Amino acid sequence: MIQLDEKIYFYLLFIIPIMVVLYIGQQIWKKKVQKRFSEPQLLKRLAPNISNFKAGLKFLVLLAGLSFLILGLVNPKIGTKLETVKREGVDIVFAVDVSKSMLAEDIAPNRLEKAKRLVSEIINSLGSDRIGIIAYAGQAYPQLPITTDYGAAKMFLQSMNTDMLSSQGTAIGDAIDLASTYFNDEDQTNRVLFIVSDGEDHSESSVSDAVEKAVDEGIRIYTIGVGTEKGGPIPIKRNGVVERLKKDEAGEVVITRLDEPMLEEIADDGNGEYINGANTEEAIAYIKDRLNQMDKKEFEAKQFAEFKDQFQWFLGIGLFLLFLDIFLLERKTQWLKRLNLFNENENESVAE
């Protein structure tokens, strides 16, 4: 496992493209100036040992040296010792609605991005709980099984979008049924399911049956509402530009609204609570408080206990390349002239 100590130094890598642009600009300016004074053939005869190839190589070595120095400042570390540790926590599954209605922008930037931010912030507030992620629309899809790897969880979370499932709708019942298979520890007394949705387009009968089954298995269901009661249209975009608004069969623009009563009913039947996700900080604080009040189950997990610094390798390579750049001249060397890579000798003979 790789760990990065000082990620902020990655911003220094922006220097590289700036230097490339400046170098290209300088080369263009240099050629324009040279043309003002003499013809290219005459310049080659006046300065036969100047090598354009070595000038470019020298610049590439400089860029490589700076890149390695920046990576050294980031200080990559490699896990060298894997240990089994005991942790206490709650098993939590997040079921995130990825139906098209989650594209509505009645809550900024849109409902889906708001939902992903809420889940990400909840994960950041956790201590040693195990988490899993489900995506659902017209059907439910397992995104990430129960794990303690929060980094992987957030990576999978950010990749979720409304195009990942072809069937549309909001199959909350299917998501609850799938979540029931996530809780593989029979001794875990606190099993929590967070449904993050606008609550629209579902089958009430399948939802109530799924909730009843989940409660029988000891799962507590919390619902987090994303959207507004006023609602908004569903934009259809291409490359980030709105092409049109979604319309129904009658040609009327579809207005999707947050169905709070249904989400409240699911939470009440699931021995949980409904939480409005409009205010992220308040919602996270409330959820954190509820989770802290729950009994924690002890379980074993493997994690890297020791990390070894690797910055010295990057700094060493970077300094070597910069040192090499100092002694790398732009003049042609004898072996390069003998190779005659660009038929320079023939060109000189013709000129004479």
C-alpha positions in Angstrom: 0.0 0.0 0.0 1.3 3.5 -0.9 0.8 6.5 1.3 1.5 10.1 0.3 2.6 12.4 3.2 2.5 15.9 1.6 0.0 15.8 -1.3 0.0 19.6 -1.4 3.3 19.5 -3.2 1.6 17.9 -6.2 0.5 21.5 -7.2 4.1 22.2 -8.0 3.8 19.9 -11.0 1.8 22.7 -12.7 5.3 24.3 -13.2 6.1 21.5 -15.8 3.5 22.5 -18.5 4.3 26.2 -18.0 7.9 25.5 -18.6 7.0 23.5 -21.8 4.9 26.3 -23.1 7.7 28.8 -22.4 10.3 26.6 -24.0 8.3 26.1 -27.2 7.7 29.9 -27.3 11.4 30.6 -26.9 12.3 28.2 -29.7 9.8 29.8 -32.1 11.1 33.3 -31.2 14.7 32.1 -31.7 14.0 30.7 -35.2 12.3 33.9 -36.2 15.3 36.0 -35.0 17.8 33.7 -36.8 15.9 34.1 -40.1 16.3 37.9 -39.9 20.1 37.6 -39.9 20.9 34.8 -42.3 19.7 31.7 -44.2 19.5 28.4 -42.4 22.2 26.8 -44.5 24.6 29.7 -43.7 23.8 29.3 -40.0 24.7 25.6 -40.1 28.1 26.5 -41.7 28.8 29.3 -39.1 27.8 27.1 -36.1 28.3 23.5 -37.3 28.5 22.0 -33.8 25.1 23.3 -32.5 22.7 20.4 -32.0 19.0 20.9 -31.8 18.5 17.4 -30.7 20.7 17.8 -27.6 19.0 21.1 -26.8 15.7 19.3 -26.6 17.2 16.4 -24.7 18.8 18.8 -22.2 15.4 20.4 -21.6 13.7 17.0 -21.1 16.3 16.0 -18.6 15.7 19.2 -16.7 11.9 18.5 -16.6 12.5 15.0 -15.4 14.8 16.1 -12.7 12.3 18.7 -11.4 9.5 16.1 -11.5 11.4 13.6 -9.4 12.3 16.4 -6.9 8.6 17.3 -6.5 7.7 13.6 -6.0 10.4 13.5 -3.3 8.7 16.4 -1.5 5.4 14.5 -1.6 7.2 11.7 0.2 5.6 8.5 -1.0 5.6 5.7 1.6 5.2 2.0 1.1 3.5 -0.2 3.7 6.0 -2.8 4.9 4.1 -4.5 7.7 0.6 -5.9 7.6 -1.0 -6.5 10.9 -4.4 -7.8 12.1 -5.9 -5.2 14.5 -9.1 -5.2 16.5 -11.6 -2.5 15.8 -15.0 -1.5 17.1 -17.8 -0.2 14.9 -21.1 -0.4 13.1 -21.8 -2.0 9.8 -23.2 0.7 7.4 -24.5 0.3 3.9 -25.2 3.4 1.7 -27.8 2.9 -1.1 -27.4 5.9 -3.5 -30.2 6.7 -6.0 -28.7 7.1 -9.5 -31.9 7.5 -11.5 -32.3 10.3 -14.0 -34.4 12.4 -11.5 -31.2 12.8 -9.5 -29.9 15.1 -12.3 -32.4 17.8 -11.3 -30.6 21.0 -10.2 -33.1 22.2 -7.6 -30.3 21.7 -5.1 -26.8 22.7 -6.2 -25.0 21.5 -8.2 -27.5 18.7 -8.7 -29.1 16.0 -6.6 -26.6 13.2 -7.4 -23.6 15.4 -6.7 -25.2 16.5 -3.4 -25.9 12.9 -2.5 -22.3 11.9 -3.2 -21.0 14.7 -1.1 -23.2 13.8 1.8 -22.1 10.1 1.7 -18.4 11.2 1.4 -18.7 13.6 4.4 -20.4 10.8 6.4 -17.5 8.5 5.6 -15.0 11.2 6.7 -16.8 11.4 10.1 -16.6 7.7 10.8 -14.1 6.1 13.1 -13.7 2.3 12.6 -17.0 1.3 11.1 -17.3 -1.0 8.1 -19.1 0.4 5.1 -20.6 -0.8 1.8 -22.1 1.0 -1.2 -25.1 0.2 -3.5 -26.2 2.1 -6.6 -29.8 1.7 -7.7 -32.2 3.1 -10.3 -34.7 0.6 -11.9 -32.6 -2.1 -10.3 -30.0 -2.3 -7.6 -26.3 -2.9 -8.3 -23.6 -3.8 -5.7 -20.9 -1.0 -6.0 -18.7 -1.9 -3.0 -19.0 -4.8 -0.5 -18.5 -4.3 3.2 -15.0 -2.9 3.9 -12.9 -0.7 6.1 -11.1 0.8 3.2 -12.6 4.3 3.2 -10.3 5.5 0.4 -11.6 2.8 -2.0 -15.2 3.6 -0.9 -14.9 7.3 -1.8 -13.2 6.4 -5.1 -16.1 4.1 -6.1 -18.6 6.7 -4.8 -17.2 9.4 -7.1 -17.4 7.1 -10.2 -21.2 6.7 -9.7 -23.4 8.4 -12.4 -26.9 8.2 -13.9 -25.6 6.2 -16.9 -24.3 3.3 -14.9 -27.6 1.5 -14.9 -29.7 1.1 -18.1 -33.1 0.5 -16.4 -34.7 3.6 -15.0 -37.0 4.2 -12.1 -36.2 4.1 -8.4 -36.2 0.5 -7.1 -35.8 1.3 -3.4 -37.2 -2.2 -2.5 -34.5 -3.9 -4.6 -31.8 -1.7 -2.9 -33.1 -2.8 0.5 -33.1 -6.5 -0.4 -29.6 -6.2 -1.8 -28.4 -4.4 1.3 -29.6 -7.3 3.4 -27.0 -9.5 1.8 -24.2 -7.1 2.7 -24.4 -7.8 6.4 -22.5 -11.0 6.6 -21.7 -10.9 10.4 -24.4 -12.6 12.3 -23.1 -11.3 15.6 -23.3 -7.6 14.5 -26.1 -6.1 16.6 -26.2 -2.7 14.8 -26.8 -2.9 11.1 -27.6 0.4 9.4 -28.8 1.2 5.9 -28.8 4.8 4.6 -31.0 5.4 1.6 -30.0 8.6 -0.2 -32.7 9.5 -2.6 -35.4 12.0 -3.8 -37.9 9.2 -3.1 -39.6 9.3 -6.6 -40.8 6.5 -8.9 -41.0 3.4 -6.8 -43.4 0.5 -6.1 -44.9 0.9 -2.7 -45.8 -2.7 -2.2 -42.2 -4.0 -2.9 -40.8 -1.3 -0.6 -42.9 -2.1 2.3 -42.2 -5.9 1.9 -38.5 -5.2 1.7 -38.5 -2.9 4.8 -40.4 -5.5 6.8 -37.9 -8.2 5.9 -34.9 -5.9 6.6 -36.3 -5.1 10.1 -36.7 -8.8 10.8 -33.0 -9.2 10.1 -32.1 -6.4 12.5 -31.4 -3.7 9.9 -32.2 -0.1 10.9 -33.1 2.1 7.9 -32.4 5.8 7.7 -33.5 7.9 4.7 -31.7 11.0 3.5 -33.8 13.3 1.3 -32.0 15.1 -1.6 -34.0 17.7 -3.5 -36.8 20.2 -2.8 -40.5 20.1 -2.5 -40.8 22.7 -5.3 -38.7 20.5 -7.5 -37.2 21.2 -10.9 -36.8 19.9 -14.4 -34.4 17.1 -15.5 -31.8 18.5 -17.8 -30.4 16.2 -20.5 -26.8 17.2 -21.2 -24.0 16.4 -23.6 -20.4 17.4 -22.8 -21.7 19.5 -19.9 -24.1 21.5 -22.1 -27.9 21.3 -21.6 -29.5 20.1 -24.9 -33.0 19.8 -23.7 -35.3 19.1 -20.7 -36.9 15.7 -20.1 -40.5 15.6 -21.2 -43.4 13.2 -20.6 -45.5 11.4 -23.3 -47.7 14.5 -23.6 -44.7 16.6 -24.4 -44.8 18.5 -21.1 -41.6 19.2 -19.2 -41.2 16.7 -16.3 -40.9 18.4 -12.9 -39.4 16.0 -10.3 -40.0 16.7 -6.6 -38.6 15.5 -3.3 -41.1 12.9 -1.9 -40.5 13.5 1.8 -43.6 11.7 3.1 -42.6 8.4 1.4 -39.0 8.6 2.7 -40.4 9.4 6.2 -42.6 6.4 6.0 -39.8 4.1 4.9 -37.6 5.4 7.8 -40.5 5.0 10.4 -41.2 1.4 9.3 -37.5 0.7 9.3 -37.0 1.8 12.9 -34.8 4.7 11.7 -35.3 8.4 11.0 -35.7 10.6 8.0 -33.0 13.3 7.5 -33.3 16.2 5.1 -29.9 16.5 3.4 -30.3 20.2 2.3 -27.9 21.4 5.0 -24.8 19.1 4.7 -23.2 20.2 8.0 -26.4 19.7 10.1 -27.2 16.4 8.5 -23.7 15.0 9.0 -23.6 16.2 12.7 -27.0 14.6 13.3 -26.0 11.3 11.7 -22.7 11.2 13.6 -24.5 11.7 16.8 -26.9 8.8 16.1 -24.1 6.5 15.1 -22.1 7.3 18.2 -25.0 6.3 20.4 -25.1 2.8 18.9 -23.4 -0.2 20.4 -20.1 -1.1 18.7 -19.2 -4.6 17.6 -15.6 -5.7 17.9 -14.1 -7.2 14.7 -10.7 -7.9 13.2 -9.3 -6.1 10.2 -5.9 -6.1 8.4 -4.1 -2.8 8.0 -0.6 -1.6 7.3 1.1 -0.7 10.6 4.4 0.4 9.4 5.3 2.6 6.4 8.8 3.2 5.0 9.8 6.6 3.5 10.7 6.5 -0.2 11.5 10.2 -0.8 15.3 9.6 -0.8 15.0 7.6 -4.1 13.1 10.4 -5.9 15.4 13.1 -4.5 18.4 11.1 -5.5 17.2 10.6 -9.1 16.1 14.2 -9.3 19.5 15.6 -8.2 21.3 13.2 -10.5 19.3 14.4 -13.5 19.8 18.1 -12.6 23.5 17.4 -12.2 23.5 15.7 -15.6 21.7 18.6 -17.1 24.4 21.0 -16.0 27.1 19.0 -17.9 25.0 18.1 -20.9 26.1 20.6 -23.6 24.1 21.7 -26.6 27.1 21.0 -28.8 27.4 17.9 -31.0 29.6 15.2 -29.6 32.0 13.2 -31.9 30.0 9.9 -31.6 26.8 11.8 -32.5 28.4 13.4 -35.5 29.7 9.9 -36.7 26.1 8.5 -36.5 25.0 11.3 -38.8 21.4 10.8 -37.7 20.0 13.7 -39.7 22.3 13.4 -42.8 24.1 16.5 -41.8 27.4 15.6 -43.4 25.7 15.1 -46.8 23.9 18.5 -46.4 27.2 20.2 -45.7 28.8 18.6 -48.8 26.0 19.8 -51.0 26.2 23.3 -49.6 29.9 23.4 -50.4 
